[in-house]
Amino acid sequence: MDFTSINTDEDIAQIRDSVRKLCERFPAEYWRKLDREMAYPREFVTALTEAGYLSVLIPEEYGGSGMRLSGAAAVLEEIQRAGANGAACHAQMYIMGALLRHGNEAQKRKYLPQIASGALRLQAFGVTEPTSGTDTLSLKTVARREGDVYIVNGQKVWTSRAEYSDLMLLLARTTPKEQVQKRTDGLSVFIVDMRESKAGGMTIKPIRTMMNHSTTEVFFDNVRVPAEDLIGEEGKGFPYILSGMNAERILIAAECIGDAKWFIEKASNYAKERVVFGRPIGQNQGIQFPIAKAYAHMRAAELMVHRAAQLFENGEDCGEEANMAKMLAAEASWMAAEACVQTHGGFGFAEEYDVERKFRETRLYQVAPISSNLILSYVAEHVLGLPRSY
Ligand SMILES: Cc1cc2nc3c(=O)[nH]c(=O)nc-3n(C[C@H](O)[C@H](O)[C@H](O)COP(=O)(O)OP(=O)(O)OC[C@H]3O[C@@H](n4cnc5c(N)ncnc54)[C@H](O)[C@@H]3O)c2cc1C
């Protein structure tokens, strides 16, 4: 598809249409088989890459299509709405923002065109660690400078797609916590070439989870990262990661809206068709009200997603809206998932209906990439001025 100068609302509507068509090539049976085998959707990710959808946010001068965030959100929403799962590749859209905003020109020229063409995959995002969890500033992975390289030691957990990525955006400590003046200082961001690292001290171990998510633990044992792959200034990496989080929240929220739409449509169709006691189950208010309620919540969350995206695109502060959009959309998708299972009765648990698979997949978004509790803490502290709770 030619994305040149795509950015109007009609263009975005056209993209939705094209993504829907692409997803039709990957029917439910494709996703069921992958889920059963806990396998990576290579063909689907290749198709998205070749169609240019994973590089929509990369500016045209670096080989992408330079779309606004709403375009990327539309792509992810449509993937989920089609019953597919964008988690296999969604991170590429927002991780590269750190490189784009804080990388130097040489780094951008080295990596972005190759990411845009699909020659390099930037899918792995190494932030979370087993001991620090949500408390990112307490992470323990250390990068120590020795001449032209940094030597990295430590461990990451929940590094999704690490086995299917060439590059990782890594957050590591370069100055001990006790020696920094500001609590957010001392962490640095690197682009790690995993192809080289795997031959030099990096080990990746898959974690089996309740849904097919290709997530892993990554161990660093004296991994050498060239100093030229440090993004921005040493010790200032935490704000770089934070600066990408609004985009991440909005895009994940859009996925949740897509999930909610899938569940609502699936539940409504089944409720119209399934006849028990001589009438469609959807005639019972006990069945139709939860679906209608989920729909109302989804629409409200959708407005917040659009508002957050609009502020983001205008370069305005959207922290409040992006966080609330993520929380509300994740709750709406879960409400819709719950209504969908209940509507299907026993068949909600049968693999061939896909409801149980999507139910497992959408549950994640109340926990990751940020849990709803931490969003509430953000709103309480930064919007309502309540005391910081942690
Ligand atoms: C499938 C999956 C994929 C993931 N992919 C990635 C990835 O690619 N890269 C990456 O870096 N991370 C990834 N994550 C990690 C994810 O971001 C974290 O799981 C999440 O941020 C929560 O951290 P934790 O699991 O350590 O929970 P913890 O920090 O241990 O928290 C446990 C619970 O306590 C709550 N809690 C903790 N502190 C507070 C507080 N002060 N106030 C209120 N509640 C609190 C949390 O909200 C949570 O509900 C992934 C996680 C999963 C499950």
Ligand as a Chemical Component Dictionary entry (heavy atoms), coordinates in Angstrom:
data_LIG
# 
_chem_comp.id                   LIG 
_chem_comp.type                 NON-POLYMER 
_chem_comp.pdbx_formal_charge   0 
_chem_comp.three_letter_code    LIG 
# 
loop_
_chem_comp_atom.comp_id 
_chem_comp_atom.atom_id 
_chem_comp_atom.alt_atom_id 
_chem_comp_atom.type_symbol 
_chem_comp_atom.charge 
_chem_comp_atom.model_Cartn_x 
_chem_comp_atom.model_Cartn_y 
_chem_comp_atom.model_Cartn_z 
_chem_comp_atom.pdbx_ordinal 
LIG C1  C1  C 0 3.041  -11.479 29.254 1  
LIG C2  C2  C 0 3.860  -10.325 29.722 2  
LIG C3  C3  C 0 4.624  -9.624  28.812 3  
LIG C4  C4  C 0 5.436  -8.578  29.239 4  
LIG N1  N1  N 0 6.277  -7.972  28.338 5  
LIG C5  C5  C 0 7.218  -7.112  28.799 6  
LIG C6  C6  C 0 8.249  -6.628  27.948 7  
LIG O1  O1  O 0 8.290  -6.944  26.752 8  
LIG N2  N2  N 0 9.215  -5.847  28.466 9  
LIG C7  C7  C 0 9.219  -5.487  29.784 10 
LIG O2  O2  O 0 10.129 -4.762  30.194 11 
LIG N3  N3  N 0 8.236  -5.907  30.623 12 
LIG C8  C8  C 0 7.252  -6.720  30.160 13 
LIG N4  N4  N 0 6.287  -7.192  31.026 14 
LIG C9  C9  C 0 6.350  -6.823  32.438 15 
LIG C10 C10 C 0 5.176  -5.991  32.907 16 
LIG O3  O3  O 0 5.329  -4.669  32.484 17 
LIG C11 C11 C 0 5.146  -6.158  34.426 18 
LIG O4  O4  O 0 4.685  -7.481  34.691 19 
LIG C12 C12 C 0 4.274  -5.182  35.084 20 
LIG O5  O5  O 0 4.809  -3.907  34.920 21 
LIG C13 C13 C 0 4.129  -5.486  36.584 22 
LIG O6  O6  O 0 5.378  -5.785  37.162 23 
LIG P1  P1  P 0 5.556  -7.125  38.046 24 
LIG O7  O7  O 0 5.040  -8.261  37.260 25 
LIG O8  O8  O 0 6.940  -7.223  38.565 26 
LIG O9  O9  O 0 4.581  -6.887  39.261 27 
LIG P2  P2  P 0 4.936  -6.256  40.672 28 
LIG O10 O10 O 0 5.680  -4.982  40.520 29 
LIG O11 O11 O 0 5.512  -7.320  41.528 30 
LIG O12 O12 O 0 3.482  -5.915  41.190 31 
LIG C14 C14 C 0 2.541  -6.962  41.559 32 
LIG C15 C15 C 0 1.196  -6.316  41.796 33 
LIG O13 O13 O 0 1.332  -5.332  42.841 34 
LIG C16 C16 C 0 0.862  -4.086  42.399 35 
LIG N5  N5  N 0 1.671  -3.001  42.979 36 
LIG C17 C17 C 0 3.026  -2.936  43.080 37 
LIG N6  N6  N 0 3.385  -1.789  43.670 38 
LIG C18 C18 C 0 2.249  -1.106  43.934 39 
LIG C19 C19 C 0 1.950  0.165   44.514 40 
LIG N7  N7  N 0 2.905  0.982   44.938 41 
LIG N8  N8  N 0 0.649  0.538   44.609 42 
LIG C20 C20 C 0 -0.342 -0.278  44.200 43 
LIG N9  N9  N 0 -0.131 -1.492  43.646 44 
LIG C21 C21 C 0 1.148  -1.884  43.501 45 
LIG C22 C22 C 0 1.006  -4.098  40.885 46 
LIG O14 O14 O 0 0.106  -3.214  40.283 47 
LIG C23 C23 C 0 0.679  -5.562  40.574 48 
LIG O15 O15 O 0 -0.701 -5.720  40.462 49 
LIG C24 C24 C 0 5.426  -8.192  30.605 50 
LIG C25 C25 C 0 4.609  -8.886  31.505 51 
LIG C26 C26 C 0 3.844  -9.943  31.092 52 
LIG C27 C27 C 0 3.028  -10.699 32.102 53 
# 
loop_
_chem_comp_bond.comp_id 
_chem_comp_bond.atom_id_1 
_chem_comp_bond.atom_id_2 
_chem_comp_bond.value_order 
_chem_comp_bond.pdbx_ordinal 
LIG C1  C2  SING 1  
LIG C2  C3  SING 2  
LIG C2  C26 DOUB 3  
LIG C3  C4  DOUB 4  
LIG C4  N1  SING 5  
LIG C4  C24 SING 6  
LIG N1  C5  DOUB 7  
LIG C5  C6  SING 8  
LIG C5  C8  SING 9  
LIG C6  O1  DOUB 10 
LIG C6  N2  SING 11 
LIG N2  C7  SING 12 
LIG C7  O2  DOUB 13 
LIG C7  N3  SING 14 
LIG N3  C8  DOUB 15 
LIG C8  N4  SING 16 
LIG N4  C9  SING 17 
LIG N4  C24 SING 18 
LIG C9  C10 SING 19 
LIG C10 O3  SING 20 
LIG C10 C11 SING 21 
LIG C11 O4  SING 22 
LIG C11 C12 SING 23 
LIG C12 O5  SING 24 
LIG C12 C13 SING 25 
LIG C13 O6  SING 26 
LIG O6  P1  SING 27 
LIG P1  O7  DOUB 28 
LIG P1  O8  SING 29 
LIG P1  O9  SING 30 
LIG O9  P2  SING 31 
LIG P2  O10 DOUB 32 
LIG P2  O11 SING 33 
LIG P2  O12 SING 34 
LIG O12 C14 SING 35 
LIG C14 C15 SING 36 
LIG C15 O13 SING 37 
LIG C15 C23 SING 38 
LIG O13 C16 SING 39 
LIG C16 N5  SING 40 
LIG C16 C22 SING 41 
LIG N5  C17 SING 42 
LIG N5  C21 SING 43 
LIG C17 N6  DOUB 44 
LIG N6  C18 SING 45 
LIG C18 C19 SING 46 
LIG C18 C21 DOUB 47 
LIG C19 N7  SING 48 
LIG C19 N8  DOUB 49 
LIG N8  C20 SING 50 
LIG C20 N9  DOUB 51 
LIG N9  C21 SING 52 
LIG C22 O14 SING 53 
LIG C22 C23 SING 54 
LIG C23 O15 SING 55 
LIG C24 C25 DOUB 56 
LIG C25 C26 SING 57 
LIG C26 C27 SING 58 
# 
